[in-house]
Amino acid sequence: MADFDTVLKFWGPVEADYTVHGGLVLTRLFKEHPDTLKLFPKFAGIAPGDLAGNAAISAHGATVLKKLGELLKAKGNHATILKPMANTHATKHKIPIGNFKLIAEVIGKVMEEKAGLDAAGQQALRNVMAAVIADIDANYKELGFTG
């Protein structure tokens, strides 16, 4: 519970502009881990130099961060939020669990740079994301998805 509260102390700037921060997160994810771009077929035609500032990427990034905000505010009581998301990411999008770890790292970096997430906040975010990812993985296993 304390980890959720620690991360939420730094969430205000992210929440104030999900679109900008979401664009930063996905653009950085795609640049640092180019293979992840293949998991987003709707972005396939976007040249690497055009990723930053692309409206569709920013919009999807905003969706990701809004969902993360819901999970943070649920403070661990997130099964009803997480289960449908895990289901679509397993059955429709086929997102391997490792990719959640990659985006979690990128979110931490962006929050450090743009929201002042300090060392304690970084550790709290790692703890929160480890718990969330473990729950996603449990849902994946229930569905028989081993991606």
C-alpha distance (Angstrom), angle and dihedral (degrees) to the residues before:
residue distance angle dihedral
M1 . . .
A2 3.80 . .
D3 3.82 90.4 .
F4 3.81 91.2 56.4
D5 3.82 90.4 50.2
T6 3.80 91.2 48.6
V7 3.81 92.7 52.8
L8 3.81 92.0 43.6
K9 3.83 89.5 58.1
F10 3.82 86.4 67.8
W11 3.81 97.4 37.7
G12 3.83 97.1 87.6
P13 3.83 97.4 84.1
V14 3.80 91.0 46.3
E15 3.80 92.3 48.2
A16 3.81 90.8 46.8
D17 3.81 90.3 65.0
Y18 3.78 113.4 13.8
T19 3.81 91.8 166.7
V20 3.80 96.2 57.5
H21 3.79 94.2 42.0
G22 3.80 92.5 42.7
G23 3.79 90.3 52.8
L24 3.79 90.1 50.2
V25 3.81 91.9 49.7
L26 3.81 96.8 49.5
T27 3.79 95.0 40.2
R28 3.79 89.9 52.0
L29 3.81 91.8 45.0
F30 3.81 90.7 53.4
K31 3.81 93.2 45.9
E32 3.82 96.1 45.8
H33 3.81 94.5 38.7
P34 3.84 106.9 25.9
D35 3.81 93.0 178.0
T36 3.81 89.4 67.6
L37 3.81 90.3 68.4
K38 3.83 88.3 70.4
L39 3.81 88.4 65.7
F40 3.80 89.8 64.6
P41 3.82 106.0 61.9
K42 3.81 92.3 178.0
F43 3.82 89.3 64.4
A44 3.82 95.2 47.1
G45 3.80 95.9 107.5
I46 3.78 96.1 50.8
A47 3.80 113.7 108.1
P48 3.82 115.2 -129.0
G49 3.80 90.7 -114.5
D50 3.81 90.6 54.6
L51 3.81 97.7 51.4
A52 3.81 94.7 91.7
G53 3.76 110.3 76.3
N54 3.81 95.1 12.9
A55 3.81 106.7 145.7
A56 3.82 95.2 -144.1
I57 3.81 92.1 51.3
S58 3.80 91.7 47.4
A59 3.81 91.0 48.6
H60 3.80 92.6 51.0
G61 3.80 90.5 45.4
A62 3.80 88.6 52.9
T63 3.81 89.2 53.7
V64 3.81 90.4 51.8
L65 3.80 93.2 49.9
K66 3.81 94.0 44.7
K67 3.80 89.0 54.7
L68 3.80 90.2 47.6
G69 3.81 88.5 50.9
E70 3.82 89.8 54.0
L71 3.80 90.1 49.8
L72 3.81 92.3 48.6
K73 3.79 92.7 49.5
A74 3.82 90.5 49.2
K75 3.83 86.5 61.8
G76 3.78 95.8 -149.3
N77 3.80 96.5 -37.2
H78 3.79 89.8 100.5
A79 3.81 107.6 121.9
T80 3.82 94.3 113.2
I81 3.83 90.5 50.3
L82 3.78 96.6 41.3
K83 3.80 102.9 43.0
P84 3.84 97.9 65.5
M85 3.81 91.1 43.6
A86 3.81 92.1 49.0
N87 3.80 89.5 47.5
T88 3.83 94.7 54.6
H89 3.80 92.6 41.9
A90 3.81 89.6 53.3
T91 3.79 102.4 38.1
K92 3.79 104.6 29.1
H93 3.80 108.2 22.2
K94 3.83 97.9 28.2
I95 3.82 93.7 -145.3
P96 3.82 112.3 178.0
I97 3.81 113.7 -128.4
G98 3.81 91.2 -119.2
N99 3.77 90.1 67.5
F100 3.79 91.1 64.6
K101 3.80 87.4 57.9
L102 3.80 90.8 51.5
I103 3.79 94.4 50.3
A104 3.81 90.6 45.1
E105 3.83 89.3 57.8
V106 3.79 91.1 48.8
I107 3.81 92.3 48.2
G108 3.80 88.2 53.3
K109 3.81 91.9 52.1
V110 3.80 93.4 47.5
M111 3.81 91.5 47.0
E112 3.80 90.3 49.9
E113 3.81 91.3 52.4
K114 3.80 100.1 37.5
A115 3.81 105.7 26.1
G116 3.81 102.0 30.7
L117 3.82 94.9 -113.3
D118 3.81 102.3 -177.7
A119 3.82 129.1 -153.4
A120 3.81 93.1 -85.1
G121 3.81 89.3 48.0
Q122 3.80 90.9 49.6
Q123 3.80 90.5 53.6
A124 3.80 91.4 45.7
L125 3.81 90.3 50.9
R126 3.82 90.4 49.5
N127 3.82 89.6 51.3
V128 3.81 93.3 47.3
M129 3.79 93.1 46.3
A130 3.82 91.9 47.1
A131 3.81 89.2 55.4
V132 3.82 93.0 45.5
I133 3.80 92.6 46.5
A134 3.82 91.0 48.3
D135 3.81 88.5 53.9
I136 3.82 91.3 48.1
D137 3.80 88.5 49.9
A138 3.82 90.8 50.7
N139 3.82 88.6 52.7
Y140 3.81 90.0 47.8
K141 3.81 90.0 53.0
E142 3.81 91.3 50.1
L143 3.80 87.7 54.4
G144 3.79 92.7 45.8
F145 3.81 91.8 -117.5
T146 3.79 112.9 145.5
G147 3.81 99.2 172.0
